[in-house]
Amino acid sequence: MSGQDHGEDGVSRRKVLECMTWAGTGVLWTVTGGVPRSLGIIDSAEAATAATPGMSFLQISDSHVGFDKPANPNALGTLEEAVNKINAMPAKPSFMIHTGDITHLSKAAEFDNAERIISQTKLDVHYVPGEHDFIDEEVKLYRERYGRGTKGHGWYSFDAGGVHFVGLVNVVDLKAGGLGNLGAEQLAWLEDDLRGKSKSTPIVLFAHIPLWTVYPEWGWGTEDGGRALEYVKGFGSVTVLNGHIHQVMQKVEGNVTFHTARSTAFPQPAPGAAPSPGPMKVEDARLRSMLGVASINFKQNEQRLAIIDTPLQG
Amino acid sequence: MKTLNRRDFAVAVVAAILLPATKTRAADDMEVHIDNFVFQPAELKIKVGTTVTWTNRDDIPHTVVSAGKFRSKTLDTDDKFSFTFTNAGDYKYFCSLHPHMTGMIKVES
């Protein structure tokens, strides 16, 4: 895609097709005012970011440090590649969010290795846990590291650049046969957290498992995610950022844009495209085109967040 | 006729008792495999006293949890969890990491 901002003219058919080629199928692209837009490949995306004043932040997800199976024998190595990409960006992002599954098995060494690599970005990182971060015996390693100042199992909110960010936890107390779960306590907190906020405040909700129902057959959704979305309905610009499914997927519903980020560790199949959502083994040459990070740009006066998914390669 | 001495007789008796018992236990032990995020078989009918062993054959960790009854540690690839059912009843269970994965053990007395 071109390096210029899309502006109000929209994206030409050719550009859209280029985007589709780059990202693969299954991504909804939009240039409607007031909602995030996905932009192009790394070089032009960087140019777009550099040319656009405003606040930008990064999303990184599903690093699964400790994973060493055939789908990617060196998940720590690809995390490091992602960090190198981030460090090479011409415009330094304000901060980073990590949407969970930092580790594969919640081992102390895995958390330590992840921290050692991610800290090389020298960015503030706001974490939410994935289910893989809560499987140590005492369920304490994540909270010891990232739980300070959070509520409940680790939810919290903060403001940056005029945007209100809310980190949610939907990987605890999962019920048999069900999906991701926020729970009554967290929902009550969220309702309270948003109370009194001006409806023109852009809202970013981030959590590990998609808050919208992507594919319930594989558990890709959140049982009570709809309740959270009720609370943000009146806001002019809402962006929901998730991980868990290890692929880019986007949906726009009214003023709400849903977006999932790639993993830095291994890809997972498109919904229903394989017998299970397990790690997908692809040719070595293709792996890095299916891993990556996302950067999100917020322009002060337009209230639109542009999401740029950047693969590690290709 | 050659008579068994006391010691040989005792060994023979012990063997006769142990052998069928061992065989019976082996026949009763049951296995559930986790493949592709599915418990196989999804439903198992067993007698009281049977031990069921779950083996995770996925590249992703799973758990085996029956609320209030049993709970495995997180099972990484090829890890196993065993539970002996001493009471009759229906035991629904699931993977607490991937709750769409469910299974059932029906235990008859």
Boltz contact constraints between the chains, C-beta under 6 A:
constraints:
  - contact:
      token1: [A, 69]
      token2: [B, 59]
      max_distance: 6.0
  - contact:
      token1: [A, 131]
      token2: [B, 97]
      max_distance: 6.0
  - contact:
      token1: [A, 135]
      token2: [B, 74]
      max_distance: 6.0
  - contact:
      token1: [A, 174]
      token2: [B, 96]
      max_distance: 6.0
  - contact:
      token1: [A, 174]
      token2: [B, 99]
      max_distance: 6.0
  - contact:
      token1: [A, 175]
      token2: [B, 99]
      max_distance: 6.0
  - contact:
      token1: [A, 176]
      token2: [B, 94]
      max_distance: 6.0
  - contact:
      token1: [A, 176]
      token2: [B, 99]
      max_distance: 6.0
  - contact:
      token1: [A, 176]
      token2: [B, 102]
      max_distance: 6.0
  - contact:
      token1: [A, 177]
      token2: [B, 102]
      max_distance: 6.0
  - contact:
      token1: [A, 178]
      token2: [B, 99]
      max_distance: 6.0
  - contact:
      token1: [A, 219]
      token2: [B, 98]
      max_distance: 6.0
  - contact:
      token1: [A, 219]
      token2: [B, 100]
      max_distance: 6.0
  - contact:
      token1: [A, 275]
      token2: [B, 36]
      max_distance: 6.0
  - contact:
      token1: [A, 276]
      token2: [B, 36]
      max_distance: 6.0
  - contact:
      token1: [A, 276]
      token2: [B, 37]
      max_distance: 6.0
  - contact:
      token1: [A, 278]
      token2: [B, 58]
      max_distance: 6.0
  - contact:
      token1: [A, 278]
      token2: [B, 59]
      max_distance: 6.0
  - contact:
      token1: [A, 278]
      token2: [B, 60]
      max_distance: 6.0
  - contact:
      token1: [A, 279]
      token2: [B, 59]
      max_distance: 6.0
